[in-house]
Structures are given as C-alpha cells and as structure tokens.
C-alpha cells in the first residue's frame, strides 16, 4: 500500500497536509532527516544518539552491534545498519534513501511524495 505525504509551503517551512504537522522538507545528506517543528523532534529511518553520546555504550548495553556502521551528521550519530520506522515521516526518510518514491513538484511550491 502506497503512502502519500503532501508538503504545502507555510512561511519558511511546510505543513504536511495528511498529518497537520509543520515540518522541513527532507534534508539530503549521508542520512536523510526531516525536522518536525510541531513536535520539536527530528525524523530519520535510523536509530541515533546525540553526538556527545557513546557508541561504545550503545554496544555495551546491547542496543547496537560492533559490526554496525555509524555516521555522524549534524548533532547526532546514526546507526545506518538498522532501519526503524515508527511513523510516516520516518518511512518517507527510508523511502528517499532507498529511492522507492515518486515526487511531484507543483508550481506553488507544494511537494507530493508517494512511497
């Protein structure tokens, strides 16, 4: 089943029509992220810790494995060996990373993602 998320320009941010949330567009980097300004959190398809956190501590506690690949981006360290999606914004980030999406760009600045 495909999901559609419509990002409608609202000031310098975007309102996600289907969720009613004020967000950024997905930010393309080593890890694709998206800021959810309504909830004050970021979204990605990968578990992460603050850059001041300890990857060794995550391994020691059994949350991450020694063979996992980690990437530092912005203020976070992401475990790119694992994908965990708890909602549609996380799933959009994963679909963008995997290239499993269609994008429509309308003249009014609206972006429609089908994934």
KOLRONU-979850 format. One line per 2 residues: number of its first residue (from 1); their letters; for each residue z, y, x of C-alpha. Coordinates in steps of 0.02 Angstrom, whole numbers. Example, Ala and Ser with C-alpha at 12.3 -4.5 7.8 and 13.67 -1.06 7.14 Angstrom:
// residues 2
1	as	390/-225/615; 357/-53/684
// end
This chain:
// residues 115
1	xx	0/0/0; -52/168/72
3	xx	64/316/77; 6/497/64
5	xx	103/647/128; 37/822/94
7	xx	94/961/211; 72/1130/124
9	xx	93/1289/229; 252/1385/190
11	xx	281/1528/310; 277/1458/487
13	xx	325/1283/426; 257/1159/298
15	xx	326/1093/134; 297/906/112
17	xx	239/901/-69; 292/721/-105
19	xx	467/741/-30; 504/925/-61
21	xx	560/945/121; 523/1090/238
23	xx	454/1015/400; 348/1045/553
25	xx	181/962/574; 192/806/681
27	xx	208/854/864; 96/753/977
29	xx	174/702/1143; 219/541/1231
31	xx	318/508/1071; 261/584/906
33	xx	401/681/823; 422/786/668
35	xx	559/912/629; 640/905/457
37	xx	712/1080/434; 782/1040/261
39	xx	897/906/332; 915/978/509
41	xx	853/818/592; 703/756/687
43	xx	599/603/647; 510/479/758
45	xx	469/295/749; 585/252/894
47	xx	774/244/915; 836/385/1026
49	xx	986/462/1108; 1023/637/1170
51	xx	960/664/1348; 1141/679/1404
53	xx	1172/503/1338; 1170/343/1438
55	xx	1027/218/1431; 1138/100/1533
57	xx	1273/121/1400; 1150/77/1262
59	xx	1101/-79/1360; 1282/-125/1395
61	xx	1326/-111/1210; 1178/-223/1167
63	xx	1080/-93/1069; 938/-83/1197
65	xx	875/-211/1325; 845/-196/1512
67	xx	659/-226/1487; 641/-87/1356
69	xx	531/60/1402; 613/230/1381
71	xx	533/402/1380; 622/569/1395
73	xx	544/704/1289; 623/868/1241
75	xx	810/842/1224; 801/655/1188
77	xx	772/486/1268; 666/372/1158
79	xx	659/182/1166; 472/157/1143
81	xx	487/-33/1150; 559/-31/975
83	xx	494/44/813; 618/77/674
85	xx	564/173/521; 692/221/390
87	xx	579/329/283; 405/400/257
89	xx	419/533/392; 463/401/523
91	xx	321/292/457; 199/438/475
93	xx	250/458/658; 219/273/689
95	xx	51/277/598; -3/425/705
97	xx	48/334/864; -47/178/810
99	xx	-198/275/748; -178/197/575
101	xx	-203/353/471; -331/466/391
103	xx	-313/656/397; -387/785/281
105	xx	-378/968/332; -407/1090/188
107	xx	-464/1271/206; -295/1338/150
109	xx	-207/1254/298; -146/1104/200
111	xx	-144/939/295; -152/775/199
113	xx	-105/614/291; -150/443/218
115	x	-68/296/308
// end
